Amino acid sequence: AEQCRLIVSPDDLLFELENLNPGDRETRTLTLKNDGEKKLYFHVSMDWLEGDPGVGELGDLYEQLLVTLFYKGKEVYCGSMKGLDGAFAELQEPKKDYMGVLEPGESEDLKFSVYLPGPETGNEFQGSSLKTEIIIKAFCERDEEDDDEHQRRKKPRPQPEPDDPEDEEIEISLEPPGGEPESKPGEEADPEPLPKTGELPKTGAFPIILNISSLMLIAAGLALRRRQ
């Protein structure tokens, strides 16, 4: 198994709703499994992909639809879809601002409930549509063995030692093959580029980041009808 691996199911659309009426609620479950060898930390956010009307316009479903998120049977978020954008801060360092933890081989469910409020939803939302994306960002901590291997891969390959000049006869040519190269008056030759070593500045240990988004897509085409 890979050291840091997250499996998400289902791997297609989580929500595909049509003809949603004011007061309707739909619930779906997303299962996360740590299929790697390391403890995995994760958090959840949501991103607007497209919609009609757009964000902030009259009839915008991104602000109107309410989403409730349950993890391990507990409510961890309840508010507008737009609010889930920044509900959990970006992962900056191990064990900081994460929503959940999965041990190797462990699975947990995330339950999403989408609700269209009744009295607050007027005719301006009729025919509105929305497509959003659930983003799962996860990381596994590197251990010392991972860091050593990472540093070895970054180090440049050693260059071969030049031969001893006493052991080799060197032939010097004052004129390159084909004659003197053409040069324009006042023009300087381009400096020879320095070789790249591949060494990056060392910034300390950092986590292995997984950013999974394409498999968690919510698409909702909503045609609202007032109940009689």
Secondary structure, 3 states (H helix, E strand, C coil): CCCCCEEEECCCEEEEECCCCCCCEEEEEEEEEECCCCCEEEEEEEEEEEEECCCCCCCCHHHHCEEEEEECCEEEEEEECHHHHHCCCCCCCCCCCCCEEECCCCEEEEEEEEECCCCCCCHHHCCCEEEEEEEEEEEECCCHHHHHHHHHHHCCCCCCCCCCHHHCCCCCCCCCCCCCCCCCCCCCCCCCCCCCCCCCCCCCCCCEEEEECCCCEEEEECCCCCCC
